[in-house]
Amino acid sequence: MTRPPLHRRRPFLAGLLRQLPLLAVIVAVGVGLAMVAFEHWRRGLVVMGVALVVAAVLRLLLPVRRVGFLAVRSRPVDVVLLAGVGVAVVAVALAIPADAGTVPLLPPSPR
């Protein structure tokens, strides 16, 4: 006699395992946000952008039953949007000059 599949024996555990790709992406984005909060904004944005590109790759490669809530729309739309936003975030983070954070907001007033 064969055992029933995991989603019948333990539906909560099966549902939790199905969300592991999304959890990995959320953790990576959280690490990026923490880096931004601790004033490493360029590295943090790169980490968040790479996490979105990884999410696109996971959405492209994993079957629907394993991808969980990373599957929001159709596969091509999800992959294009995730990869596009990830590449755009990385490009913007790397395109901003390194000394842009030291530019004063107001010019010094003449005396």
C-alpha positions as CSV (number, residue, x, y, z in Angstrom):
1,M,0.0,0.0,0.0
2,T,1.4,3.4,-0.9
3,R,1.2,6.4,1.4
4,P,-1.0,9.3,0.4
5,P,0.7,12.5,-0.9
6,L,2.0,15.1,1.6
7,H,-0.8,17.5,0.8
8,R,-3.3,15.0,2.1
9,R,-1.4,13.8,5.1
10,R,-0.2,17.2,6.3
11,P,-1.8,20.1,4.3
12,F,-0.3,22.8,6.5
13,L,3.3,21.5,6.1
14,A,2.7,21.1,2.3
15,G,1.4,24.6,2.0
16,L,4.4,25.9,4.0
17,L,6.9,24.1,1.9
18,R,5.2,25.5,-1.2
19,Q,5.9,29.0,0.0
20,L,9.7,28.5,0.5
21,P,10.7,30.3,-2.7
22,L,8.6,33.4,-1.7
23,L,10.1,33.3,1.8
24,A,13.6,33.2,0.4
25,V,12.9,36.3,-1.7
26,I,11.3,38.1,1.2
27,V,14.2,37.4,3.4
28,A,16.7,38.7,0.8
29,V,14.6,41.9,0.3
30,G,14.5,42.3,4.1
31,V,18.3,42.0,4.2
32,G,18.5,44.7,1.5
33,L,16.1,47.0,3.4
34,A,18.2,46.5,6.5
35,M,21.3,47.5,4.6
36,V,19.6,50.6,3.3
37,A,18.4,51.5,6.8
38,F,22.0,51.2,8.1
39,E,23.3,53.6,5.4
40,H,24.6,51.1,2.9
41,W,22.0,52.1,0.4
42,R,23.8,51.1,-2.8
43,R,24.6,47.6,-1.6
44,G,21.1,47.2,-0.2
45,L,19.4,48.2,-3.4
46,V,21.7,45.8,-5.3
47,V,20.7,43.0,-2.9
48,M,17.0,43.8,-3.4
49,G,17.4,44.0,-7.2
50,V,19.2,40.6,-7.3
51,A,16.5,39.1,-5.1
52,L,13.9,40.2,-7.6
53,V,15.9,38.7,-10.5
54,V,16.2,35.4,-8.5
55,A,12.5,35.5,-8.0
56,A,12.1,35.8,-11.7
57,V,14.3,32.8,-12.3
58,L,12.5,30.8,-9.6
59,R,9.2,31.7,-11.3
60,L,10.5,30.6,-14.6
61,L,12.0,27.3,-13.5
62,L,9.7,25.9,-10.8
63,P,6.4,24.2,-11.6
64,V,3.2,26.0,-10.6
65,R,2.6,23.6,-7.7
66,R,6.0,24.4,-6.1
67,V,6.2,28.2,-6.7
68,G,3.5,29.2,-4.3
69,F,2.6,32.9,-4.2
70,L,5.3,33.9,-6.6
71,A,2.8,32.9,-9.2
72,V,0.5,35.9,-9.4
73,R,-0.2,36.3,-13.1
74,S,0.8,34.2,-16.0
75,R,4.4,32.9,-16.1
76,P,5.7,35.2,-18.9
77,V,4.2,38.3,-17.2
78,D,5.6,37.4,-13.8
79,V,9.0,36.7,-15.2
80,V,9.2,39.9,-17.3
81,L,8.0,42.1,-14.5
82,L,10.2,40.6,-11.8
83,A,13.3,40.6,-13.9
84,G,12.6,44.0,-15.3
85,V,12.1,45.7,-12.0
86,G,15.1,43.8,-10.5
87,V,17.4,44.9,-13.3
88,A,16.1,48.5,-13.2
89,V,16.7,48.7,-9.4
90,V,20.3,47.4,-9.8
91,A,20.9,49.8,-12.8
92,V,19.6,52.8,-10.9
93,A,21.6,51.9,-7.8
94,L,24.8,51.6,-9.8
95,A,24.2,54.6,-12.0
96,I,23.9,57.1,-9.1
97,P,27.3,58.7,-8.5
98,A,29.1,57.8,-5.3
99,D,29.3,61.3,-4.1
100,A,25.6,62.1,-4.7
101,G,24.8,61.5,-1.0
102,T,27.1,64.3,0.1
103,V,25.6,67.0,-2.1
104,P,24.0,69.6,0.2
105,L,20.2,70.2,-0.3
106,L,20.5,73.9,0.0
107,P,23.3,76.0,-1.3
108,P,25.2,78.1,1.2
109,S,23.6,81.5,1.7
110,P,25.7,84.6,0.7
111,R,26.7,86.8,3.7
